[in-house]
């Protein structure tokens, strides 16, 4: 199963985002050299951007 972003308005913590990012490299893919689909790559990039925003403090963590 591919990780997905939550609906708009639902924030994730840095730990949750990291877990979803790591999920791209398990479940049979297992290695960054394994090509992602275009959809997976786009979602992966969105997760990385969301993690950067959380790390910068641009987004408040969910309570």
PDB file of N, CA, C, O and CB in Angstrom:
ATOM      1  N   UNK A   1       0.843  -1.169   0.000  1.00  0.00           N
ATOM      2  CA  UNK A   1       0.000   0.000   0.000  1.00  0.00           C
ATOM      3  C   UNK A   1       0.887   1.231   0.000  1.00  0.00           C
ATOM      4  O   UNK A   1       1.860   1.295   0.752  1.00  0.00           O
ATOM      5  CB  UNK A   1      -0.958  -0.002   1.209  1.00  0.00           C
ATOM      6  N   UNK A   2       0.579   2.167  -0.798  1.00  0.00           N
ATOM      7  CA  UNK A   2       1.327   3.403  -0.938  1.00  0.00           C
ATOM      8  C   UNK A   2       0.849   4.398   0.107  1.00  0.00           C
ATOM      9  O   UNK A   2      -0.354   4.527   0.331  1.00  0.00           O
ATOM     10  CB  UNK A   2       1.175   3.983  -2.361  1.00  0.00           C
ATOM     11  N   UNK A   3       1.785   5.113   0.758  1.00  0.00           N
ATOM     12  CA  UNK A   3       1.357   6.116   1.741  1.00  0.00           C
ATOM     13  C   UNK A   3       0.644   7.265   1.055  1.00  0.00           C
ATOM     14  O   UNK A   3       0.930   7.592  -0.097  1.00  0.00           O
ATOM     15  CB  UNK A   3       2.559   6.643   2.539  1.00  0.00           C
ATOM     16  N   UNK A   4      -0.277   7.868   1.768  1.00  0.00           N
ATOM     17  CA  UNK A   4      -1.017   8.983   1.183  1.00  0.00           C
ATOM     18  C   UNK A   4      -1.018  10.151   2.143  1.00  0.00           C
ATOM     19  O   UNK A   4      -0.893   9.986   3.357  1.00  0.00           O
ATOM     20  CB  UNK A   4      -2.459   8.570   0.835  1.00  0.00           C
ATOM     21  N   UNK A   5      -1.161  11.330   1.577  1.00  0.00           N
ATOM     22  CA  UNK A   5      -1.288  12.527   2.396  1.00  0.00           C
ATOM     23  C   UNK A   5      -2.687  12.588   2.986  1.00  0.00           C
ATOM     24  O   UNK A   5      -3.637  12.092   2.379  1.00  0.00           O
ATOM     25  CB  UNK A   5      -0.987  13.796   1.571  1.00  0.00           C
ATOM     26  N   UNK A   6      -2.826  13.185   4.155  1.00  0.00           N
ATOM     27  CA  UNK A   6      -4.154  13.335   4.740  1.00  0.00           C
ATOM     28  C   UNK A   6      -4.934  14.386   3.973  1.00  0.00           C
ATOM     29  O   UNK A   6      -4.351  15.150   3.205  1.00  0.00           O
ATOM     30  CB  UNK A   6      -4.061  13.712   6.232  1.00  0.00           C
ATOM     31  N   UNK A   7      -6.247  14.434   4.170  1.00  0.00           N
ATOM     32  CA  UNK A   7      -7.046  15.477   3.515  1.00  0.00           C
ATOM     33  C   UNK A   7      -6.560  16.863   3.933  1.00  0.00           C
ATOM     34  O   UNK A   7      -5.969  17.028   5.000  1.00  0.00           O
ATOM     35  CB  UNK A   7      -8.546  15.311   3.858  1.00  0.00           C
ATOM     36  N   UNK A   8      -6.815  17.853   3.083  1.00  0.00           N
ATOM     37  CA  UNK A   8      -6.438  19.226   3.407  1.00  0.00           C
ATOM     38  C   UNK A   8      -6.999  19.605   4.769  1.00  0.00           C
ATOM     39  O   UNK A   8      -8.120  19.237   5.122  1.00  0.00           O
ATOM     40  CB  UNK A   8      -6.937  20.206   2.323  1.00  0.00           C
ATOM     41  N   UNK A   9      -6.203  20.346   5.524  1.00  0.00           N
ATOM     42  CA  UNK A   9      -6.632  20.780   6.841  1.00  0.00           C
ATOM     43  C   UNK A   9      -6.217  19.832   7.943  1.00  0.00           C
ATOM     44  O   UNK A   9      -6.320  20.184   9.118  1.00  0.00           O
ATOM     45  CB  UNK A   9      -8.105  20.945   6.860  1.00  0.00           C
ATOM     46  N   UNK A  10      -5.752  18.642   7.608  1.00  0.00           N
ATOM     47  CA  UNK A  10      -5.302  17.667   8.596  1.00  0.00           C
ATOM     48  C   UNK A  10      -3.777  17.644   8.559  1.00  0.00           C
ATOM     49  O   UNK A  10      -3.188  17.238   7.557  1.00  0.00           O
ATOM     50  CB  UNK A  10      -5.904  16.238   8.316  1.00  0.00           C
ATOM     51  N   UNK A  11      -3.143  18.071   9.628  1.00  0.00           N
ATOM     52  CA  UNK A  11      -1.687  18.180   9.675  1.00  0.00           C
ATOM     53  C   UNK A  11      -1.067  16.917  10.263  1.00  0.00           C
ATOM     54  O   UNK A  11      -1.670  16.248  11.102  1.00  0.00           O
ATOM     55  CB  UNK A  11      -1.267  19.407  10.494  1.00  0.00           C
ATOM     56  N   UNK A  12       0.141  16.601   9.812  1.00  0.00           N
ATOM     57  CA  UNK A  12       0.892  15.468  10.334  1.00  0.00           C
ATOM     58  C   UNK A  12       2.127  15.971  11.055  1.00  0.00           C
ATOM     59  O   UNK A  12       2.653  17.036  10.733  1.00  0.00           O
ATOM     60  CB  UNK A  12       1.281  14.491   9.206  1.00  0.00           C
ATOM     61  N   UNK A  13       2.588  15.203  12.033  1.00  0.00           N
ATOM     62  CA  UNK A  13       3.827  15.543  12.719  1.00  0.00           C
ATOM     63  C   UNK A  13       5.005  15.127  11.838  1.00  0.00           C
ATOM     64  O   UNK A  13       4.834  14.392  10.865  1.00  0.00           O
ATOM     65  CB  UNK A  13       3.904  14.854  14.118  1.00  0.00           C
ATOM     66  N   UNK A  14       6.185  15.599  12.183  1.00  0.00           N
ATOM     67  CA  UNK A  14       7.393  15.215  11.458  1.00  0.00           C
ATOM     68  C   UNK A  14       7.581  13.703  11.514  1.00  0.00           C
ATOM     69  O   UNK A  14       7.984  13.096  10.522  1.00  0.00           O
ATOM     70  CB  UNK A  14       8.630  15.932  12.039  1.00  0.00           C
ATOM     71  N   UNK A  15       7.295  13.088  12.659  1.00  0.00           N
ATOM     72  CA  UNK A  15       7.428  11.633  12.777  1.00  0.00           C
ATOM     73  C   UNK A  15       6.471  10.910  11.834  1.00  0.00           C
ATOM     74  O   UNK A  15       6.853   9.933  11.189  1.00  0.00           O
ATOM     75  CB  UNK A  15       7.172  11.190  14.222  1.00  0.00           C
ATOM     76  N   UNK A  16       5.235  11.385  11.752  1.00  0.00           N
ATOM     77  CA  UNK A  16       4.260  10.770  10.843  1.00  0.00           C
ATOM     78  C   UNK A  16       4.702  10.921   9.394  1.00  0.00           C
ATOM     79  O   UNK A  16       4.607   9.976   8.611  1.00  0.00           O
ATOM     80  CB  UNK A  16       2.867  11.396  11.036  1.00  0.00           C
ATOM     81  N   UNK A  17       5.186  12.108   9.035  1.00  0.00           N
ATOM     82  CA  UNK A  17       5.652  12.328   7.667  1.00  0.00           C
ATOM     83  C   UNK A  17       6.849  11.439   7.357  1.00  0.00           C
ATOM     84  O   UNK A  17       6.914  10.853   6.276  1.00  0.00           O
ATOM     85  CB  UNK A  17       6.018  13.804   7.452  1.00  0.00           C
ATOM     86  N   UNK A  18       7.798  11.327   8.284  1.00  0.00           N
ATOM     87  CA  UNK A  18       8.950  10.456   8.081  1.00  0.00           C
ATOM     88  C   UNK A  18       8.520   9.011   7.871  1.00  0.00           C
ATOM     89  O   UNK A  18       9.059   8.312   7.012  1.00  0.00           O
ATOM     90  CB  UNK A  18       9.900  10.550   9.268  1.00  0.00           C
ATOM     91  N   UNK A  19       7.553   8.572   8.656  1.00  0.00           N
ATOM     92  CA  UNK A  19       7.059   7.195   8.515  1.00  0.00           C
ATOM     93  C   UNK A  19       6.470   6.970   7.122  1.00  0.00           C
ATOM     94  O   UNK A  19       6.717   5.934   6.504  1.00  0.00           O
ATOM     95  CB  UNK A  19       5.997   6.888   9.595  1.00  0.00           C
ATOM     96  N   UNK A  20       5.704   7.923   6.635  1.00  0.00           N
ATOM     97  CA  UNK A  20       5.101   7.792   5.307  1.00  0.00           C
ATOM     98  C   UNK A  20       6.154   7.853   4.203  1.00  0.00           C
ATOM     99  O   UNK A  20       6.039   7.160   3.193  1.00  0.00           O
ATOM    100  CB  UNK A  20       4.058   8.889   5.091  1.00  0.00           C
ATOM    101  N   UNK A  21       7.183   8.684   4.396  1.00  0.00           N
ATOM    102  CA  UNK A  21       8.271   8.759   3.423  1.00  0.00           C
ATOM    103  C   UNK A  21       9.030   7.437   3.392  1.00  0.00           C
ATOM    104  O   UNK A  21       9.328   6.918   2.316  1.00  0.00           O
ATOM    105  CB  UNK A  21       9.229   9.928   3.759  1.00  0.00           C
ATOM    106  N   UNK A  22       9.342   6.893   4.557  1.00  0.00           N
ATOM    107  CA  UNK A  22      10.046   5.602   4.621  1.00  0.00           C
ATOM    108  C   UNK A  22       9.234   4.482   3.984  1.00  0.00           C
ATOM    109  O   UNK A  22       9.806   3.534   3.446  1.00  0.00           O
ATOM    110  CB  UNK A  22      10.365   5.243   6.072  1.00  0.00           C
ATOM    111  N   UNK A  23       7.915   4.580   4.039  1.00  0.00           N
ATOM    112  CA  UNK A  23       7.058   3.530   3.481  1.00  0.00           C
ATOM    113  C   UNK A  23       7.259   3.369   1.970  1.00  0.00           C
ATOM    114  O   UNK A  23       6.949   2.315   1.416  1.00  0.00           O
ATOM    115  CB  UNK A  23       5.592   3.840   3.778  1.00  0.00           C
ATOM    116  N   UNK A  24       7.768   4.394   1.309  1.00  0.00           N
ATOM    117  CA  UNK A  24       8.035   4.271  -0.122  1.00  0.00           C
ATOM    118  C   UNK A  24       9.161   3.286  -0.405  1.00  0.00           C
ATOM    119  O   UNK A  24       9.260   2.770  -1.518  1.00  0.00           O
ATOM    120  CB  UNK A  24       8.378   5.628  -0.711  1.00  0.00           C
ATOM    121  N   UNK A  25      10.006   3.018   0.577  1.00  0.00           N
ATOM    122  CA  UNK A  25      11.175   2.172   0.345  1.00  0.00           C
ATOM    123  C   UNK A  25      11.031   0.811   1.003  1.00  0.00           C
ATOM    124  O   UNK A  25      12.014   0.085   1.146  1.00  0.00           O
ATOM    125  CB  UNK A  25      12.426   2.856   0.858  1.00  0.00           C
ATOM    126  N   UNK A  26       9.818   0.458   1.404  1.00  0.00           N
ATOM    127  CA  UNK A  26       9.548  -0.888   1.897  1.00  0.00           C
ATOM    128  C   UNK A  26       8.379  -1.454   1.101  1.00  0.00           C
ATOM    129  O   UNK A  26       7.989  -0.859   0.097  1.00  0.00           O
ATOM    130  CB  UNK A  26       9.240  -0.887   3.435  1.00  0.00           C
ATOM    131  N   UNK A  27       7.826  -2.546   1.502  1.00  0.00           N
ATOM    132  CA  UNK A  27       6.716  -3.189   0.787  1.00  0.00           C
ATOM    133  C   UNK A  27       7.129  -3.608  -0.618  1.00  0.00           C
ATOM    134  O   UNK A  27       6.409  -3.363  -1.586  1.00  0.00           O
ATOM    135  CB  UNK A  27       5.512  -2.246   0.715  1.00  0.00           C
ATOM    136  N   UNK A  28       8.293  -4.244  -0.720  1.00  0.00           N
ATOM    137  CA  UNK A  28       8.694  -4.784  -2.008  1.00  0.00           C
ATOM    138  C   UNK A  28       9.587  -3.882  -2.820  1.00  0.00           C
ATOM    139  O   UNK A  28      10.357  -4.372  -3.647  1.00  0.00           O
ATOM    140  CB  UNK A  28       7.506  -5.097  -2.792  1.00  0.00           C
ATOM    141  N   UNK A  29       9.514  -2.572  -2.615  1.00  0.00           N
ATOM    142  CA  UNK A  29      10.398  -1.682  -3.365  1.00  0.00           C
ATOM    143  C   UNK A  29      11.777  -1.758  -2.735  1.00  0.00           C
ATOM    144  O   UNK A  29      12.761  -2.011  -3.429  1.00  0.00           O
ATOM    145  CB  UNK A  29       9.861  -0.208  -3.376  1.00  0.00           C
ATOM    146  N   UNK A  30      11.859  -1.544  -1.437  1.00  0.00           N
ATOM    147  CA  UNK A  30      13.040  -1.802  -0.655  1.00  0.00           C
ATOM    148  C   UNK A  30      14.315  -1.040  -0.942  1.00  0.00           C
ATOM    149  O   UNK A  30      15.234  -1.084  -0.124  1.00  0.00           O
ATOM    150  CB  UNK A  30      13.326  -3.139  -0.771  1.00  0.00           C
ATOM    151  N   UNK A  31      14.417  -0.365  -2.026  1.00  0.00           N
ATOM    152  CA  UNK A  31      15.664   0.323  -2.339  1.00  0.00           C
ATOM    153  C   UNK A  31      15.374   1.561  -3.180  1.00  0.00           C
ATOM    154  O   UNK A  31      14.555   1.506  -4.097  1.00  0.00           O
ATOM    155  CB  UNK A  31      16.640  -0.620  -3.078  1.00  0.00           C
ATOM    156  N   UNK A  32      16.036   2.676  -2.878  1.00  0.00           N
ATOM    157  CA  UNK A  32      15.777   3.913  -3.627  1.00  0.00           C
ATOM    158  C   UNK A  32      16.041   3.798  -5.125  1.00  0.00           C
ATOM    159  O   UNK A  32      15.532   4.609  -5.899  1.00  0.00           O
ATOM    160  CB  UNK A  32      16.617   5.020  -3.069  1.00  0.00           C
ATOM    161  N   UNK A  33      16.824   2.812  -5.549  1.00  0.00           N
ATOM    162  CA  UNK A  33      17.106   2.659  -6.978  1.00  0.00           C
ATOM    163  C   UNK A  33      15.894   2.113  -7.732  1.00  0.00           C
ATOM    164  O   UNK A  33      15.844   2.195  -8.959  1.00  0.00           O
ATOM    165  CB  UNK A  33      18.308   1.734  -7.184  1.00  0.00           C
ATOM    166  N   UNK A  34      14.926   1.564  -7.016  1.00  0.00           N
ATOM    167  CA  UNK A  34      13.721   1.043  -7.650  1.00  0.00           C
ATOM    168  C   UNK A  34      12.855   2.224  -8.049  1.00  0.00           C
ATOM    169  O   UNK A  34      12.522   3.075  -7.224  1.00  0.00           O
ATOM    170  CB  UNK A  34      12.947   0.069  -6.703  1.00  0.00           C
ATOM    171  N   UNK A  35      12.496   2.266  -9.315  1.00  0.00           N
ATOM    172  CA  UNK A  35      11.733   3.398  -9.839  1.00  0.00           C
ATOM    173  C   UNK A  35      10.329   3.467  -9.240  1.00  0.00           C
ATOM    174  O   UNK A  35       9.643   2.454  -9.103  1.00  0.00           O
ATOM    175  CB  UNK A  35      11.641   3.309 -11.357  1.00  0.00           C
ATOM    176  N   UNK A  36       9.927   4.668  -8.892  1.00  0.00           N
ATOM    177  CA  UNK A  36       8.560   4.916  -8.449  1.00  0.00           C
ATOM    178  C   UNK A  36       7.727   5.271  -9.668  1.00  0.00           C
ATOM    179  O   UNK A  36       8.248   5.745 -10.678  1.00  0.00           O
ATOM    180  CB  UNK A  36       8.503   6.052  -7.375  1.00  0.00           C
ATOM    181  N   UNK A  37       6.428   5.036  -9.561  1.00  0.00           N
ATOM    182  CA  UNK A  37       5.531   5.477 -10.619  1.00  0.00           C
ATOM    183  C   UNK A  37       5.445   7.002 -10.553  1.00  0.00           C
ATOM    184  O   UNK A  37       5.874   7.608  -9.571  1.00  0.00           O
ATOM    185  CB  UNK A  37       4.113   4.816 -10.481  1.00  0.00           C
ATOM    186  N   UNK A  38       4.897   7.612 -11.585  1.00  0.00           N
ATOM    187  CA  UNK A  38       4.730   9.069 -11.581  1.00  0.00           C
ATOM    188  C   UNK A  38       3.868   9.525 -10.410  1.00  0.00           C
ATOM    189  O   UNK A  38       4.156  10.543  -9.780  1.00  0.00           O
ATOM    190  CB  UNK A  38       4.107   9.538 -12.899  1.00  0.00           C
ATOM    191  N   UNK A  39       2.820   8.775 -10.121  1.00  0.00           N
ATOM    192  CA  UNK A  39       1.921   9.119  -9.005  1.00  0.00           C
ATOM    193  C   UNK A  39       2.664   8.997  -7.685  1.00  0.00           C
ATOM    194  O   UNK A  39       2.558   9.876  -6.830  1.00  0.00           O
ATOM    195  CB  UNK A  39       0.665   8.205  -9.000  1.00  0.00           C
ATOM    196  N   UNK A  40       3.425   7.901  -7.509  1.00  0.00           N
ATOM    197  CA  UNK A  40       4.188   7.714  -6.276  1.00  0.00           C
ATOM    198  C   UNK A  40       5.246   8.804  -6.127  1.00  0.00           C
ATOM    199  O   UNK A  40       5.442   9.326  -5.029  1.00  0.00           O
ATOM    200  CB  UNK A  40       4.850   6.324  -6.257  1.00  0.00           C
ATOM    201  N   UNK A  41       5.919   9.148  -7.200  1.00  0.00           N
ATOM    202  CA  UNK A  41       6.950  10.172  -7.150  1.00  0.00           C
ATOM    203  C   UNK A  41       6.351  11.524  -6.748  1.00  0.00           C
ATOM    204  O   UNK A  41       6.934  12.246  -5.939  1.00  0.00           O
ATOM    205  CB  UNK A  41       7.659  10.282  -8.509  1.00  0.00           C
ATOM    206  N   UNK A  42       5.202  11.860  -7.305  1.00  0.00           N
ATOM    207  CA  UNK A  42       4.544  13.129  -6.965  1.00  0.00           C
ATOM    208  C   UNK A  42       4.147  13.146  -5.489  1.00  0.00           C
ATOM    209  O   UNK A  42       4.331  14.154  -4.807  1.00  0.00           O
ATOM    210  CB  UNK A  42       3.296  13.352  -7.857  1.00  0.00           C
ATOM    211  N   UNK A  43       3.605  12.036  -4.998  1.00  0.00           N
ATOM    212  CA  UNK A  43       3.205  11.966  -3.597  1.00  0.00           C
ATOM    213  C   UNK A  43       4.430  12.035  -2.685  1.00  0.00           C
ATOM    214  O   UNK A  43       4.406  12.712  -1.657  1.00  0.00           O
ATOM    215  CB  UNK A  43       2.407  10.676  -3.328  1.00  0.00           C
ATOM    216  N   UNK A  44       5.491  11.339  -3.062  1.00  0.00           N
ATOM    217  CA  UNK A  44       6.735  11.365  -2.315  1.00  0.00           C
ATOM    218  C   UNK A  44       7.260  12.805  -2.212  1.00  0.00           C
ATOM    219  O   UNK A  44       7.683  13.237  -1.139  1.00  0.00           O
ATOM    220  CB  UNK A  44       7.784  10.448  -2.983  1.00  0.00           C
ATOM    221  N   UNK A  45       7.232  13.535  -3.313  1.00  0.00           N
ATOM    222  CA  UNK A  45       7.682  14.927  -3.314  1.00  0.00           C
ATOM    223  C   UNK A  45       6.799  15.800  -2.421  1.00  0.00           C
ATOM    224  O   UNK A  45       7.305  16.684  -1.729  1.00  0.00           O
ATOM    225  CB  UNK A  45       7.690  15.478  -4.743  1.00  0.00           C
ATOM    226  N   UNK A  46       5.478  15.559  -2.432  1.00  0.00           N
ATOM    227  CA  UNK A  46       4.570  16.322  -1.556  1.00  0.00           C
ATOM    228  C   UNK A  46       4.884  16.044  -0.087  1.00  0.00           C
ATOM    229  O   UNK A  46       4.872  16.955   0.740  1.00  0.00           O
ATOM    230  CB  UNK A  46       3.091  15.968  -1.860  1.00  0.00           C
ATOM    231  N   UNK A  47       5.167  14.770   0.233  1.00  0.00           N
ATOM    232  CA  UNK A  47       5.509  14.416   1.610  1.00  0.00           C
ATOM    233  C   UNK A  47       6.811  15.090   2.037  1.00  0.00           C
ATOM    234  O   UNK A  47       6.909  15.604   3.151  1.00  0.00           O
ATOM    235  CB  UNK A  47       5.629  12.890   1.758  1.00  0.00           C
ATOM    236  N   UNK A  48       7.807  15.087   1.155  1.00  0.00           N
ATOM    237  CA  UNK A  48       9.072  15.750   1.481  1.00  0.00           C
ATOM    238  C   UNK A  48       8.865  17.242   1.709  1.00  0.00           C
ATOM    239  O   UNK A  48       9.437  17.813   2.637  1.00  0.00           O
ATOM    240  CB  UNK A  48      10.098  15.526   0.365  1.00  0.00           C
ATOM    241  N   UNK A  49       8.053  17.874   0.872  1.00  0.00           N
ATOM    242  CA  UNK A  49       7.776  19.300   1.025  1.00  0.00           C
ATOM    243  C   UNK A  49       7.046  19.568   2.343  1.00  0.00           C
ATOM    244  O   UNK A  49       7.343  20.543   3.034  1.00  0.00           O
ATOM    245  CB  UNK A  49       6.943  19.817  -0.163  1.00  0.00           C
ATOM    246  N   UNK A  50       6.099  18.711   2.684  1.00  0.00           N
ATOM    247  CA  UNK A  50       5.362  18.874   3.944  1.00  0.00           C
ATOM    248  C   UNK A  50       6.304  18.711   5.130  1.00  0.00           C
ATOM    249  O   UNK A  50       6.194  19.445   6.113  1.00  0.00           O
ATOM    250  CB  UNK A  50       4.202  17.854   4.038  1.00  0.00           C
ATOM    251  N   UNK A  51       7.239  17.748   5.050  1.00  0.00           N
ATOM    252  CA  UNK A  51       8.198  17.548   6.126  1.00  0.00           C
ATOM    253  C   UNK A  51       9.093  18.772   6.275  1.00  0.00           C
ATOM    254  O   UNK A  51       9.356  19.209   7.396  1.00  0.00           O
ATOM    255  CB  UNK A  51       9.044  16.294   5.869  1.00  0.00           C
ATOM    256  N   UNK A  52       9.564  19.332   5.167  1.00  0.00           N
ATOM    257  CA  UNK A  52      10.395  20.534   5.230  1.00  0.00           C
ATOM    258  C   UNK A  52       9.623  21.685   5.887  1.00  0.00           C
ATOM    259  O   UNK A  52      10.188  22.440   6.678  1.00  0.00           O
ATOM    260  CB  UNK A  52      10.866  20.942   3.811  1.00  0.00           C
ATOM    261  N   UNK A  53       8.338  21.817   5.562  1.00  0.00           N
ATOM    262  CA  UNK A  53       7.515  22.878   6.147  1.00  0.00           C
ATOM    263  C   UNK A  53       7.391  22.690   7.659  1.00  0.00           C
ATOM    264  O   UNK A  53       7.489  23.655   8.417  1.00  0.00           O
ATOM    265  CB  UNK A  53       6.116  22.899   5.496  1.00  0.00           C
ATOM    266  N   UNK A  54       7.177  21.461   8.093  1.00  0.00           N
ATOM    267  CA  UNK A  54       7.070  21.178   9.527  1.00  0.00           C
ATOM    268  C   UNK A  54       8.400  21.483  10.214  1.00  0.00           C
ATOM    269  O   UNK A  54       8.431  22.088  11.286  1.00  0.00           O
ATOM    270  CB  UNK A  54       6.659  19.698   9.771  1.00  0.00           C
ATOM    271  N   UNK A  55       9.493  21.060   9.588  1.00  0.00           N
ATOM    272  CA  UNK A  55      10.804  21.287  10.185  1.00  0.00           C
ATOM    273  C   UNK A  55      11.141  22.773  10.290  1.00  0.00           C
ATOM    274  O   UNK A  55      11.820  23.190  11.229  1.00  0.00           O
ATOM    275  CB  UNK A  55      11.871  20.575   9.377  1.00  0.00           C
ATOM    276  N   UNK A  56      10.671  23.574   9.334  1.00  0.00           N
ATOM    277  CA  UNK A  56      10.900  25.029   9.374  1.00  0.00           C
ATOM    278  C   UNK A  56       9.950  25.710  10.350  1.00  0.00           C
ATOM    279  O   UNK A  56      10.165  26.863  10.723  1.00  0.00           O
ATOM    280  CB  UNK A  56      10.731  25.639   7.972  1.00  0.00           C
ATOM    281  N   UNK A  57       8.898  25.004  10.767  1.00  0.00           N
ATOM    282  CA  UNK A  57       7.923  25.607  11.653  1.00  0.00           C
ATOM    283  C   UNK A  57       6.813  26.322  10.908  1.00  0.00           C
ATOM    284  O   UNK A  57       6.050  27.078  11.509  1.00  0.00           O
ATOM    285  CB  UNK A  57       8.600  26.560  12.575  1.00  0.00           C
ATOM    286  N   UNK A  58       6.711  26.088   9.579  1.00  0.00           N
ATOM    287  CA  UNK A  58       5.663  26.721   8.794  1.00  0.00           C
ATOM    288  C   UNK A  58       4.295  26.136   9.078  1.00  0.00           C
ATOM    289  O   UNK A  58       3.275  26.772   8.812  1.00  0.00           O
ATOM    290  CB  UNK A  58       5.970  26.598   7.333  1.00  0.00           C
ATOM    291  N   UNK A  59       4.268  24.931   9.614  1.00  0.00           N
ATOM    292  CA  UNK A  59       3.018  24.219   9.853  1.00  0.00           C
ATOM    293  C   UNK A  59       3.003  23.778  11.307  1.00  0.00           C
ATOM    294  O   UNK A  59       3.981  23.212  11.795  1.00  0.00           O
ATOM    295  CB  UNK A  59       2.859  22.997   8.887  1.00  0.00           C
ATOM    296  N   UNK A  60       1.912  24.029  11.997  1.00  0.00           N
ATOM    297  CA  UNK A  60       1.780  23.584  13.383  1.00  0.00           C
ATOM    298  C   UNK A  60       1.460  22.104  13.396  1.00  0.00           C
ATOM    299  O   UNK A  60       0.692  21.619  12.565  1.00  0.00           O
ATOM    300  CB  UNK A  60       0.686  24.389  14.133  1.00  0.00           C
ATOM    301  N   UNK A  61       2.058  21.380  14.350  1.00  0.00           N
ATOM    302  CA  UNK A  61       1.749  19.963  14.490  1.00  0.00           C
ATOM    303  C   UNK A  61       0.338  19.796  15.037  1.00  0.00           C
ATOM    304  O   UNK A  61      -0.147  20.625  15.806  1.00  0.00           O
ATOM    305  CB  UNK A  61       2.775  19.264  15.409  1.00  0.00           C
ATOM    306  N   UNK A  62      -0.305  18.722  14.632  1.00  0.00           N
ATOM    307  CA  UNK A  62      -1.646  18.416  15.134  1.00  0.00           C
ATOM    308  C   UNK A  62      -1.569  18.092  16.613  1.00  0.00           C
ATOM    309  O   UNK A  62      -0.601  17.496  17.086  1.00  0.00           O
ATOM    310  CB  UNK A  62      -2.280  17.240  14.353  1.00  0.00           C
ATOM    311  N   UNK A  63      -2.597  18.492  17.330  1.00  0.00           N
ATOM    312  CA  UNK A  63      -2.625  18.238  18.782  1.00  0.00           C
ATOM    313  C   UNK A  63      -2.941  16.802  19.078  1.00  0.00           C
ATOM    314  O   UNK A  63      -3.005  16.411  20.244  1.00  0.00           O
ATOM    315  CB  UNK A  63      -3.643  19.132  19.471  1.00  0.00           C
TER     316      UNK A  63
END
